[in-house]
Amino acid sequence: MGKRALISVSDKTNLIPFAFFLEEKGYELISTGGTFAYLEAAGISPVSVEEIIDFPEMFDGRVKTLHPKIHGGLLAIRDNAEHREMAKKHGIEMIDLVVVNLYPFFQQVRKEISLKEKVEFIDIGGPSMLRSAAKNFRFVTVITETEDYERVKKEIADHGDTTEATRKRLAGKVFNLTSAYDAAISQMLLEEDSPNCYPAYLNASYRKKMDLRYGENPHQTAAYYVSTFENGALKDFEILGGRDLSFNNLRDMDLCWRVVSEFSEVHACCAVKHSTPCGVAVGESSLDTYKKTYDCDPVSIFGGIVGANFMIDAATARELNKTFLEIVMAPDFSPEALQELRKKKNLRIIKIRRLVSGKISWVKTDGGMLVQSQDEQLYQELREVTDKKSTEEEKKSLLFALRVAKYVKSNAIVVTNGSQALGIGGGQVNRIWAAREAIERAKEKYEGDLFLASDAFFPFRDVVDLCAKEGIKAIIQPGGSMRDAESVEAANEHGILMLFSGIRHFSH
């Protein structure tokens, strides 16, 4: 008895040459619906599943392969006499090779269509056949990715069949795919009712976008995966020039884009170095905004990345090219700007299509995973807690500083002049050190009014006293310390404006 192959695919890339090869090697081809018609139109002679099971497709194609003559042919253990006898008794013939890729649920779930429409793209028969074939990999070859056609062809051509090692590897791919497929479906159904739902099991559904040269350091391996479910900013970006991206590049890009996405109402630019903002500014024009960002910290920006929430024009591109940068990212680039930036052969030019959209963040621990909602709320209520009250312009300047402080590692202090983050102190083990660092850097560059934001409350009045000594005009902090009254008293003593935001912004 000859071998049989069951083929049912939505992705028909390179299918016809592979099907002709199988037919030439004596395989009887079994197929369904659209795949059957596609093979027949190409001059191949498949047998329909309906003919095998002697039963029609039902319920708009929802039921067509869920039948003992299909799953028995996949699951029967060939060297088990009882299984062979049972198959003979019920007229079940073995199926030796399965080629199935699933309904395009990953593509459809991200579209603006109704839940009812999305549900129709949930494949039932496909995953069932894949799982049956994969479980019986000792005897059955199962293909889910078109890239595996050539490997399977070579082994059949050389040995008459695939090796068990190959069948095992291909079976592993099946369960890798179906687990991601089920995870995406689970996310869709659970998120419909509760965007911040934390289910009993944490499922991941990510597809590899690229292998990376190495991880954070050259001795570490790395790869980049993108969600099959979410439409995030770093999912479908476009590389317009430069070298391949690295692990550290992608981490810095994520932070940089989050910062500029905070300022959708104005031109905003951010420079990042080692996962820390080293310059953030808002401005009136592309060139003005970048120059102000550069001036925040002309030393640290060297070898860093720059992101902007506006189109990069030629004048800005020329200015960018004056500094060694790893990446320039923006929603668009003028043709002249691209021409200018491409003069730097290694500069990575990244076009980002979306604003930040992720609602959940994950942090891996050794043996576990921390999951939380994103820090999206800037403040709860702006409370005037000092005798000195704020003007609208002062409030605007303080909120600019607070928006930046959200993205600086705790303990975080940001000092600004209202449109530039002139001093950024982050990652310190106490707040007074972060404040000294930020104020010192800011005063090196600017002699006018300075505004200070803290990501968390002041445990003591020492930061307020330092601000008074260094001439800081106004402070914004969350409040919530047992010694808040001492900080307010210090601010009143020194005539400093202070606002409480009511929300902490730790970033560890």
C-alpha positions in Angstrom: 0.0 0.0 0.0 1.4 3.4 -1.0 1.8 6.4 1.3 -0.8 9.1 1.7 -0.4 12.8 2.4 -3.2 15.1 3.7 -2.9 18.7 2.5 -5.1 21.6 3.8 -3.5 25.1 3.8 -4.4 28.7 3.9 -0.8 29.8 3.0 -0.2 28.2 -0.4 3.4 29.5 -0.9 5.5 27.0 -2.8 2.8 24.3 -2.4 2.4 23.2 -6.0 6.1 22.2 -6.5 6.0 20.3 -3.2 2.7 18.6 -4.1 4.0 17.5 -7.6 7.1 16.1 -5.8 4.9 14.0 -3.5 2.8 12.8 -6.3 5.9 11.7 -8.3 7.1 9.8 -5.2 3.9 7.8 -5.2 2.0 9.6 -2.5 -1.8 9.7 -2.7 -2.8 13.3 -2.0 -5.9 14.0 0.1 -7.3 17.5 0.4 -10.2 19.8 1.4 -12.1 22.7 0.0 -10.1 25.5 -1.4 -6.8 23.6 -1.3 -8.4 20.7 -3.2 -9.5 23.1 -6.0 -6.1 24.8 -6.0 -4.2 21.6 -6.5 -6.7 20.3 -9.1 -6.4 23.6 -11.1 -2.6 23.1 -11.1 -2.9 19.7 -12.8 -2.5 17.6 -9.6 -5.0 14.8 -8.9 -6.0 14.9 -5.2 -8.7 12.9 -3.5 -11.3 14.9 -1.6 -11.7 14.3 2.2 -15.4 13.8 1.5 -14.6 10.8 -0.6 -12.4 9.3 2.1 -14.8 9.7 5.0 -18.0 9.2 2.8 -19.5 12.2 4.5 -20.1 15.8 3.3 -18.6 19.0 4.8 -21.1 20.4 7.3 -22.0 23.7 8.9 -20.3 26.0 6.5 -17.1 24.0 6.6 -16.9 23.9 10.4 -16.9 20.1 10.3 -15.0 18.3 7.6 -11.9 16.5 8.9 -13.2 15.6 12.4 -13.7 11.9 11.6 -12.2 8.6 12.7 -11.0 7.8 9.1 -8.8 11.0 9.3 -7.7 10.9 13.0 -7.5 7.1 13.1 -5.2 7.3 10.1 -3.0 9.8 11.9 -3.0 8.3 15.4 -2.8 4.6 14.8 0.5 3.1 16.0 1.9 1.3 13.0 3.9 -1.4 14.9 1.0 -2.2 17.2 -0.8 -5.4 16.0 -4.1 -4.5 17.8 -4.1 -1.0 16.1 -3.5 -2.5 12.7 -6.3 -5.0 13.2 -8.7 -2.3 14.3 -7.8 -0.1 11.4 -8.4 -3.0 9.0 -11.8 -3.8 10.6 -13.0 -0.2 10.2 -11.5 0.5 6.8 -9.1 3.1 8.1 -6.0 3.7 5.9 -2.9 5.3 7.3 -1.9 8.9 6.6 1.8 9.3 6.6 2.3 13.1 5.9 0.3 16.1 6.9 0.7 19.6 5.5 -1.6 22.1 7.4 -1.3 25.7 8.3 -4.2 27.4 10.1 -6.9 29.9 9.3 -5.2 33.4 9.5 -6.5 34.2 13.0 -3.3 36.0 13.9 -3.8 38.5 11.1 -7.6 38.9 11.6 -7.6 39.3 15.3 -5.8 42.7 15.0 -8.3 44.1 12.5 -11.2 46.4 13.4 -13.9 43.7 12.9 -16.5 42.4 15.3 -15.9 39.6 17.8 -18.4 37.4 15.8 -16.3 37.8 12.7 -13.0 37.1 14.6 -14.5 33.9 16.1 -15.1 32.5 12.6 -11.3 32.6 12.0 -10.7 30.2 14.9 -9.6 26.9 13.3 -10.7 23.7 14.9 -10.1 20.9 12.4 -6.6 22.2 11.5 -5.1 22.2 15.1 -6.8 18.8 15.7 -5.1 17.2 12.7 -1.8 18.8 13.6 -1.9 17.6 17.2 -2.9 14.1 16.1 -0.1 13.9 13.6 2.5 15.4 15.9 1.7 13.0 18.8 2.4 10.1 16.4 5.6 11.6 15.1 7.3 8.2 15.2 5.3 7.4 12.0 3.8 10.7 10.7 5.6 13.7 9.2 3.8 17.0 9.9 4.5 20.3 8.2 3.3 23.7 9.4 5.8 26.0 7.8 6.5 26.3 4.1 10.2 26.7 4.8 10.3 23.0 5.8 9.2 21.7 2.3 12.8 21.6 1.0 14.1 19.7 4.0 11.3 17.1 3.8 11.8 16.8 0.0 15.5 16.1 0.4 15.1 13.4 3.0 12.4 11.7 1.0 14.5 11.9 -2.1 17.6 10.6 -0.3 16.1 8.0 2.0 12.5 7.3 0.8 11.2 8.9 4.0 11.9 11.5 6.6 14.1 10.7 9.6 12.6 10.3 13.1 14.8 13.2 14.2 13.2 15.5 11.6 9.7 14.2 12.4 10.3 15.0 16.1 11.5 18.5 15.4 8.5 19.1 13.1 6.2 17.8 15.8 7.7 20.3 18.3 6.9 23.1 15.8 3.3 22.0 15.8 2.8 22.3 19.6 4.8 25.6 19.5 2.3 26.9 16.9 -0.9 25.6 18.5 0.0 26.8 21.9 0.6 30.4 20.5 -2.6 30.1 18.5 -4.6 29.1 21.5 -3.0 31.8 23.6 -4.0 34.5 21.1 -7.6 33.2 21.1 -7.6 33.2 24.9 -6.3 36.7 25.1 -9.0 37.9 22.6 -11.9 36.3 24.5 -10.7 37.4 28.0 -9.7 40.9 27.0 -13.2 41.6 25.5 -14.6 41.6 29.0 -11.7 42.8 31.1 -8.6 44.5 29.5 -6.7 44.1 32.9 -7.7 40.5 33.4 -5.1 38.3 35.1 -6.2 34.8 34.2 -5.2 31.6 36.0 -2.6 30.8 33.3 -0.3 33.3 31.6 -0.2 32.5 27.9 2.3 34.0 25.5 1.7 34.3 21.8 4.7 35.7 20.0 6.3 35.0 16.6 10.0 35.4 15.9 10.7 38.5 13.8 14.5 38.2 13.7 17.5 36.6 15.2 19.9 39.1 16.7 23.6 39.2 16.5 23.9 38.8 20.3 22.2 39.9 23.5 23.2 42.6 25.9 26.7 41.4 25.6 28.5 39.5 22.8 28.6 36.2 24.6 24.8 36.1 25.0 22.4 34.8 22.2 19.2 36.7 21.4 16.2 36.9 19.2 13.3 39.4 18.8 9.7 38.2 18.9 6.5 40.2 18.1 3.0 39.7 19.5 0.5 37.8 17.4 -2.3 39.6 19.2 -1.3 43.2 19.9 -0.6 46.0 17.5 2.4 47.6 19.2 4.7 50.4 18.0 7.7 48.0 17.7 5.8 45.3 16.0 5.8 46.4 12.4 8.3 49.2 12.2 10.2 49.7 8.9 14.0 49.8 8.7 14.9 52.4 6.0 18.7 52.1 6.3 21.7 51.1 8.3 22.9 48.0 10.1 20.9 45.2 11.6 19.3 46.0 15.0 20.8 44.7 18.2 19.2 43.6 21.5 20.1 46.9 23.2 18.9 48.9 20.2 15.4 47.4 20.5 15.2 48.0 24.3 16.3 51.7 23.8 13.9 52.1 20.9 11.0 51.0 23.1 11.8 53.5 25.8 12.5 56.3 23.4 9.3 55.8 21.6 7.3 55.7 24.8 8.8 59.1 25.8 7.9 60.9 22.6 4.5 59.3 22.5 3.7 61.2 25.8 3.7 64.4 23.8 1.3 63.8 20.9 0.1 67.4 21.0 3.5 69.0 20.3 6.8 68.4 18.6 8.8 66.2 21.0 12.2 64.6 20.7 14.1 62.2 23.0 17.6 60.9 23.1 18.3 57.6 24.9 21.6 56.1 26.1 21.8 52.7 27.9 18.0 52.6 28.5 18.0 56.0 30.1 16.7 59.3 28.6 19.6 61.7 28.3 17.7 64.5 26.6 14.0 65.3 26.1 12.6 68.5 24.6 9.5 70.0 23.0 9.7 72.7 20.4 8.1 74.6 17.6 9.8 72.9 14.6 11.6 69.8 13.7 15.1 71.4 13.8 14.4 73.5 16.9 13.1 70.5 18.9 16.1 68.3 18.0 18.7 71.1 18.8 17.0 71.5 22.2 17.2 67.8 22.8 20.9 67.7 21.9 21.6 70.6 24.2 20.2 68.8 27.2 23.3 66.6 27.2 25.7 66.9 24.3 28.1 64.4 25.9 25.8 61.5 26.6 23.9 61.6 23.3 27.1 60.5 21.5 26.5 56.8 20.5 22.9 57.0 21.6 19.5 56.9 19.8 17.2 59.7 18.9 13.4 59.5 18.5 11.0 62.1 17.3 7.2 62.2 17.1 7.4 64.4 13.9 8.6 64.0 10.3 12.4 64.5 10.0 13.2 67.1 7.4 16.5 67.7 5.6 17.7 70.5 7.9 17.2 68.2 10.9 18.8 65.3 9.2 21.9 67.4 8.5 22.1 68.4 12.2 21.6 64.8 13.3 24.5 63.7 11.1 26.9 66.0 13.0 26.8 63.5 15.9 27.5 59.8 15.9 24.2 58.1 16.6 23.1 54.4 16.5 19.5 55.1 15.5 17.2 57.8 14.3 13.5 56.9 14.6 10.4 58.9 13.5 6.9 58.5 12.0 8.3 59.7 8.7 11.3 61.2 6.8 11.3 63.6 3.9 13.1 62.2 0.8 15.8 64.7 1.2 16.2 63.7 4.9 16.6 60.1 4.0 19.2 60.9 1.4 21.1 62.9 4.0 20.9 60.3 6.7 21.9 57.4 4.4 25.3 59.1 4.0 26.0 57.4 7.4 26.1 53.8 6.2 25.8 52.2 9.7 23.1 54.6 11.0 19.8 52.7 11.5 16.9 54.7 10.2 13.6 53.5 11.6 10.1 54.5 10.6 7.6 53.9 13.3 4.0 53.6 12.2 2.1 53.6 15.5 2.0 55.3 18.9 2.4 53.2 22.0 -0.5 50.8 22.4 0.5 48.1 24.9 -1.6 47.9 28.0 0.3 45.2 30.0 4.0 44.8 30.8 5.9 41.6 31.8 9.1 41.3 33.8 10.8 37.9 33.9 12.1 36.5 37.2 14.0 33.3 37.7 11.1 30.8 37.6 8.3 33.3 37.4 6.8 36.3 35.6 5.6 39.7 37.0 2.6 41.1 35.1 1.2 44.6 35.5 -0.8 47.3 33.7 1.2 50.0 32.0 1.8 53.3 33.9 -0.5 55.5 31.7 -1.9 58.0 34.2 0.3 61.0 34.8 -1.4 62.4 37.9 -4.5 61.9 40.0 -5.2 65.4 41.1 -2.9 68.4 41.1 -3.0 69.8 44.6 -1.6 73.2 45.5 0.0 72.4 48.9 2.2 75.5 49.5 1.4 79.1 50.2 2.8 80.1 46.8 0.3 79.1 44.0 1.0 78.2 40.5 0.5 80.0 37.2 -0.7 78.0 34.2 2.8 78.3 32.7 4.4 76.9 35.8 2.0 74.1 35.9 2.8 73.3 32.3 6.5 73.3 33.0 6.1 71.0 36.0 4.0 68.5 34.1 6.6 68.4 31.3 9.2 67.4 33.9 6.8 64.8 35.4 6.2 63.3 32.0 9.9 62.7 31.6 10.4 61.4 35.1 8.0 58.6 34.4 10.6 57.0 32.1 13.7 57.5 34.3 14.9 54.7 36.6 14.0 55.2 40.2 15.0 57.1 42.3 14.2 59.7 39.6 14.6 63.4 39.6 14.1 65.6 36.4 15.0 69.3 36.3 13.7 71.3 33.3 13.2 74.9 32.1 9.7 73.9 30.9 10.7 72.7 27.4 14.0 70.8 28.0 15.0 68.1 30.4 18.3 69.7 31.4 19.1 67.5 34.4 18.2 63.9 34.7 19.1 62.0 37.9 18.1 58.3 37.9 18.9 54.9 39.3 20.2 56.2 42.6 19.6 54.4 45.9 18.5 57.6 47.6 16.5 60.6 46.4 18.9 63.3 47.6 21.7 61.9 45.4 19.4 61.9 42.4 18.4 65.5 43.1 22.0 66.7 43.4 22.9 65.0 40.2 20.0 66.4 38.2 20.3 69.9 39.6 24.0 70.1 39.0 23.7 69.1 35.4 20.8 71.5 34.8 22.7 74.5 36.3 25.7 73.8 34.1 23.6 74.6 31.0 20.9 77.1 32.2 20.6 80.1 34.4 16.9 80.8 34.3 13.9 79.4 36.2 14.2 75.6 36.8 11.4 73.2 37.7 11.9 69.8 39.4 9.8 66.7 39.3 10.3 63.6 41.5 8.9 60.2 40.6 8.0 59.4 44.3 7.5 61.3 47.5 10.2 63.0 49.6 11.0 60.9 52.7 12.6 64.0 54.3 12.7 67.7 53.7 16.4 67.5 52.5 15.4 67.7 48.8 13.4 70.8 49.3 16.2 72.4 51.2 18.6 71.5 48.4 16.2 73.0 45.8 16.1 76.3 47.8 19.8 76.4 48.0 20.2 75.8 44.3 17.5 78.2 43.2 14.8 75.8 42.0 11.6 77.7 41.4 8.9 74.9 41.7 8.6 71.2 42.6 6.1 68.5 41.7 6.0 65.2 43.6 3.3 62.6 44.4 3.1 63.3 48.2 2.2 60.4 50.5 5.1 60.5 52.9 4.6 60.4 56.7 6.8 63.6 56.6 4.9 65.5 53.8 4.2 68.3 56.3 7.9 68.8 56.8 8.5 69.1 53.0 5.6 71.5 52.7 6.9 73.6 55.7 10.3 73.7 54.1 8.9 74.9 50.8 6.9 77.6 52.5 10.0 78.7 54.5 11.9 79.1 51.2 9.1 80.5 49.1 9.1 77.6 46.7 6.0 76.4 44.9 5.1 72.7 45.3 2.4 70.6 43.8 1.3 67.1 44.8 0.3 64.8 41.9 -1.1 61.9 43.9 0.6 59.2 41.8 4.0 57.6 42.1 6.0 56.7 39.0 8.6 54.1 40.1 10.4 52.5 37.2 12.8 49.8 38.3 
